[in-house]
Amino acid sequence: MPEPPANRYSPPATSWHLYVAECADGSFYTGIAKDVKKRIETHNSGKGSKYTRVHRPVTLVFQEPQADYSAALKREYQVKRLSKPRKVRFVEGELLPPPGSDAKMSFMKRPKKKKAKKRKRPKAIVKLALRLGRRKRWAWRGRASKRRKRGVKK
């Protein structure tokens, strides 16, 4: 009996992995990939990343399977933030607690602070400021100070 055709829309069976590669100068490169062996070959061919292109050859020193892409990104960010001595201990087998549910991913940045909106002045005040020889950035001081400047009393 012939086998049914494979569903071409099903996701591949491979999962994401975190890997740490040691460069020729002793530095570490951390990344994620589905096929780690192929990724290391890509780094050594000079087409992997800008960093490993300059620090070739690289050797795989650590590999860790991850549940999914999101978990792999969070773990990569966590490992990249480690100091060099701590990263060496991690590669040698020291445990590192998994990132929390609120952990950042490598591409997430802090939100920018909103700038305060500039208050628009009524056109009459701007015209008055220009007539008095002031710049457009003339500060609003209220009606009483305008009357004083013109010499008008209430």
C-alpha positions, 0 to 999 in steps of 0.5 A: 500500500503506498504511503500518503504524500507528506503534508508540505505545509507542516513545520519541520521536525527540527527545533531551535538551538542556542549555540556558543562558538569559540573564535580563533582569538578566544572570544565567544560568539552566541547565536541560535539556529535550527541546524547548528552544524550547518551554521558553524560551517557558514561562519567558517566560510565567511558568510555567517556574521560580520563578527565571525568573518573577522575572527575565523575559524570558529569551533562549537563549544556549547549547544542547548536545545530550546522549545521554540524560537521565542525561547531561543531568542530569550536564552540568547539574550540572557547568555550574551549579557553574561561577562566573559568569566561567567560565560566560560563557566556556563560553557563548562557546565555551570547551570544558568537559570532559564529566563523568566516569562517577562524576559526580553528578546535580543531585538526588543528595546526600551520604549522611547520617552514621549516628548512634551507637546509644544503649546501653540500660542494664539496668532494674536500673541505671536503678532504682538510679539513680532510687533514688539520686536521679540522672537516667536519664542516669546514666553507667554506671561498672561494678560496682566503682564501684556497690559503692563508692557503696553502701559494699559491699566485696568 
